Amino acid sequence: MDMNGPPGSGAEGNALRPPQETYNTRTLSGYGSAASSIRAMYNSIPGSGAMTPRTPAIPVDADGERTPLIGEQRRGIDEAEEGERRPAKGDRPPLWRRKSTWAKVRYYVPSTAWIPQYSLSLFAGDFLAGITVASMLIPQSVSYASSLAKLSPVTGLFSAAIPGIVYALLGTSRQLNVAPEAALSLLVGQAVDEILHADPHTHPIDPNALSLAISTIITFQVGLISFLLGLFRLGFLDVVLSRALLRGFVTAVAVVIMIEQLIPMIGLTNLEHVLQPKTTLDKFFFLVENAFTHAHKLTATISFSALAVLVGMRSFKRVCRQYWFIYRLPEVFIVVVLSTFLSDKFDWDQDGVEILGSVPINTGSSFLQFPLRKITLRYLRRTTSTAVLISVVGFLDSIVAAKQNAGRFGYSISPNRELVALGAGNIAGSFIPGTLPAYGSITRSKLNGDLGGRTQMASLVCSTIVLLATFFLLPWLYYLPKCVLASIICLIVFSLLGELPHDALFYWRMGAWIDLALMTLTFVLTIIWNVEIGIAVSVVISLLLVVRRSSRPRMTILGRIPGTDRWKPIDENPEAEEDAQGVLIVRIRENLDFANTAQLKERLRRLELYGHDKHHPADEPHRRDANVLVFHLADVDTIDASAVQIFYELVETYKNRGVGLYITHLKSGPRRSFEKAGIVGLLGEEAFCKDVASAMARVEQAMRERRSTQEGGWGATST
């Protein structure tokens, strides 16, 4: 295509400017869709093959290229001259540049794209989804804060509101619900408990203030870590850790939470404070010894009755999915309201049942405080490992939930922008002392989409309702039994355990013994030691497995297809055979870097002596040493400095052994690296061939010359 004007001028410039994509509020198409942008740009370029009713016939030359019209050429020249005559100062930027800047703003702040074009027709579904999720989230957040994190219930509510608002403005997922999670709240609670009881002879003056400080610094670090991971584009972390590891971790956390919550459900909280069991195993044996002898009967009856009602209602809703008015019933909210009413009516608190009581909105000396203060910095180093663990686990859960909903509703998400949004939400939440880390939930996000949530407005509605409940609803929950909150958490445990049988059977059928071992190891270590040790050891093992697999360069031996000049891998093509004795043709099937090139010498030597057969290092070689080595490097697009250095040493070693070396299909980038490193000078230009056929022709010619030289030498000797 001929371009005669400056970029952005004339018809040609207009054609090549980025299309301004709009957000279709009816179909939700166009928002974050890369495919639609590409199609729009392709269709807008003259000569691209896309014709519209207003597209004139465009002359094409013999080679298929568009021939510029004379008028267009003249117009492009006139516009270029006019552009040169325009004054440089005082001009406004071109329209397409201003639009491009605004497009970047919409990319990094998605709310600037969907809020101005939001349609009221979507509000009914978003509002219903928001209020239903909020009715489930309010008691859950209170439960997580009071039962798992050992904090005031109000901190859980603020954690369910503030990060959700920030994420709705910055996140790319339309259905993701961001709030405290059971596993993450448990990690915070363990950190708080460990620090408060680190020295049994020292008692803090105000344990509540210290608990708020510990939770605040953890949440701030979690937000900062997530934000920096997104800023440096490390969103690929979700593909590093295996699903087996996550399944083992989630299963172990579910068991830990269930054991923790059975204690208040049976009414053994006071006895626990006396005996103080430490580990999960200690608490399990504590339950076995005291469940039938010291249980509070009324508390146990209320707990398991509430749990039975929750399970029954959830099962009933699953059966009646076709009836929307049944499926949208908030069973958690109904049980909370009903149990609070009955507790007040029958004075359960006077019969020894622990109730929530008065919950003042008290977060310290002031409502908003800078998270980095003297009292919080004191615990910075001791909580960093917990913060890193929460950041990784929280992001993995969030990205799984976000991808599920993106695939379900047909839009794309960005893991890096998800990290930035989640990090910003947690940083904002940490300004309210005591808030818990908040990440996306698979269950709540799925429910959000099922109930009609189609944009982030559903999260804004949910967070607004949670904030209203924080200031106006808590006094109404004065008589709420704490054992009912424990029952609600146990209901979450059933959801966490729900996918274990399916995944375990799948790995068993597939013979994935490494995945099964990793899942079992994560589970056992988490139960025996603690959650941090379990996930940390498993993450290290998972990363070691990734490094081990990536450090082994993928190489194969090529053989000729009989009667042709084509060479194929002999381990994949039975008809391919090595027809030249002493010649080894090796194809390297990936880019070379410092990680996978470290074992290049060893792997190449094994191929030379044993081929593709499995062998033990003590076995006798199956093949002879190669006299000629041909490298097929068509798959090597990049090679770093360390890899070039190792390759130079490899080539030098083989050359000193008298092995002929040839390199084929070498691309321009790796060739420049070879020239700078001296490999080209070491081997000579004749060692670099276009393809394997050319290299084999030179090998055969060299063999013929060697034979004729040897025959000539023998003839002279006989004479």
Secondary structure, DSSP 8 states (H G I E B T S, - for coil): ----S-TT-HHHHHHHS-------TTT--STT-HHHHHHHHHHHSTTSS---TT-----B-TTS-B---HHHHHHHHHHHHHHHHS-SSS----HHHHHHHHHHHHHHSTHHHHTTT--GGGHHHHHHHHHHHHHHHHHHHHHIIIIIS-S-HHHHHHHHHHHHHHHHHH-S-SS--EEE-HHHHHHHHHHHHHHHTSSTT---S-HHHHHHHHHHHHHHHHHHHHHHHHHTT-GGGGGTS-HHHHHHHHHHHHHHHHHHHHHHHHT-HHHHHHH---SHHHHHHHHHHHTTTS--HHHHHHHHHHHHHHHHHHHHHHHTTT-HHHHT--HHHHHHHHHHHHHHHHTGGGGT--B--------SSSSS--S--HHHHTTHHHHHHHHHHHHHHHHHHHHHHHHHHHHHHT----HHHHHHHHHHHHHHHTTSTT---EEE-HHHHHHHHHTT--STHHHHHHHHHHHHHHHHTGGGGTT-BHHHHHHHHHHHHHHHHTTHHHHHHHHHHHT-HHHHHHHHHHHHHHHHT-HHHHHHHHHHHHHHHHHHHHTS--EEEEEE-TTSS-EEETTT-TT-B--STTEEEEEE-S-B-HHHHTTHHHHHHHHHHHTTS---TTS--SS---SEEEEE-TT---B-HHHHHHHHHHHHHHHHTT-EEEEES--HHHHHHHHHHTHHHHH-GGGEESSHHHHHHHHHHHHHHHHHHHHHHHHHHH-
